[in-house]
Each structure stands twice: as structure tokens, then as C-alpha cells.
């Protein structure tokens, strides 16, 4: 089973500065204060998928893929590290920690994509 094609954008959305070619939001839409409040959660899906999940913060995603990449664009490039499957789904999820905690502790460790690891 493959992912259905994205629905066409309504004519009123064609001029959106943050809508990518595939109809989903570009990572640039989450820049600024929102970058620490959201994360991308990827999962191995489909009939033969292993249901493995992993999270990637918005800032590491922008650093790795660029501002103009969309969440669906990233999912198309990924392969599951568990079963090697290519049917990857993506969701934009929130960091449920409070603003003070996010500012004090920084990005959640599971979303840093090893960019915050000491060299």
C-alpha cells in the first residue's frame, strides 16, 4: 500500500509562503519561538511496517534538510532503521513541557538528532 497523493490546494492557498509543492507546510513555518514547541514524529507504517517511532526537533530538521523542505518531503527520504521499510508516516506533535522548562532545559533529548551531543 502506498501513500495517497496529496489533495490539490484550493486556489486561495496557492500564494501561501509556507506551503510546499506537496501541499504540506515547509519547515520555515515553524521557525522562531515555535521551533522549540513542536517536533516531527516519524513512524514506520503500512502492512509490513514495524511501527517504530522516532522524533526529530524542528531546529535539527531545518539544519539537516533546509527551511524549504516539507514534513512529507522528509518522510519520503527516510528508511526505517528497524525493518528497512520505506513507508514512513509523519506527524507534527507538540512538546508538552511548559515554556519555562523548554527555555531552561532546551530541546527534549530525543529530538536533538545528535546535534547537541558533545564532540
N, C-alpha and C positions, 0 to 999 in steps of 0.2 A: 504494500500500500504506500502510495506516495502522498505528499502533502498537496492539498488542492491549491490551484493558483490563487494569488491574492485577488480580492474583488476590485474591480475598477474604481478609481476615485471619482467622487462626484465632481462636476465641473467647478463648483465653488472651492474645492480643495486643491485644484491644480496649481495654484500660485503659492501654496504653503512653503515657507522657507525651510521647514524641518521635515517634510515628507519625502522619503526616498523613492526611487524608481519602483520598488516592490510594494509600495503603499504603506510601509511601516515607518515609524519615526526614526530619524537619524540620531546618533548618539549626542550630537550637538544640542539637541533639545533638552538634555538633562544636565548640561554644564552649569557651573555656578553652585549656588547653595544646594541645589537638588542632587548634585552628583554624589554626595555622601548619604543622601536619604533613600536612594534607590540602588538596586543591583539587578543584574541579569541572571536568571536561573535557567540553566540548560539541563535537559533530561533526555536520556536515551529512550525513545518511544517506538511504537509500532508493534506488530505482531511478534517479531523476534527480538525486540529490544529488551535490555536487562533492567530497565527502569532506574539506572544510575543517575544521580543528580549532582550537579556542581554549580557553584555560584561564582560570578565574576563582577567585581565592582565597576561602576561607570567610568571612573578615572583610569583604572588599568585597561579597560576596554578601549577608551579613546587613545591611550598611549600606544596600544598594540595595533589597533585597526584604523584609527583616524576618526575625525569628527563626522565625516560624511557617511560612514558605514552605518547600516541599519541593524537592528537586532536579528532580523531574519537573514540578513547577509552574513552575519557571523555564524549563525546556526548552520547555514549551507556549507561553510568551510570546515566544520568540526567533524570529528570521528570519535566515537565512544572509546575511552581507554580500557573499558572492561571487556566488551564483546566485539569491538571494532566496527560496530554498526554506524550507518550514516544517517539514520532517521532521527535527527535531533530536533527537539522542540524547545522553544524559548518562552519565558515569561518575565515580565518586569515586576519585581517584588520590592517591598519596602523593608528598610532596616527598622525594626520595631523598637530599637533603643531610643531613648529620648535625645533631644538636641544637645543637652549638656553632656551626656555620656558620649555621644558621637564626637563632639568637639574635644572632650578630654582624652578619649581613648583612640580616636582616629577611626579609619575604616575597620570593619569587622575582619578578623584574621582570615576567615575563609574566603574573602572576596579580594584579597590583595594580589592574587596571581603571582606570588613570589617576588613582586617588585619591591616590597617593603622588607624583604629578608636582608640581613646584614651581609655584606660582600665578603 
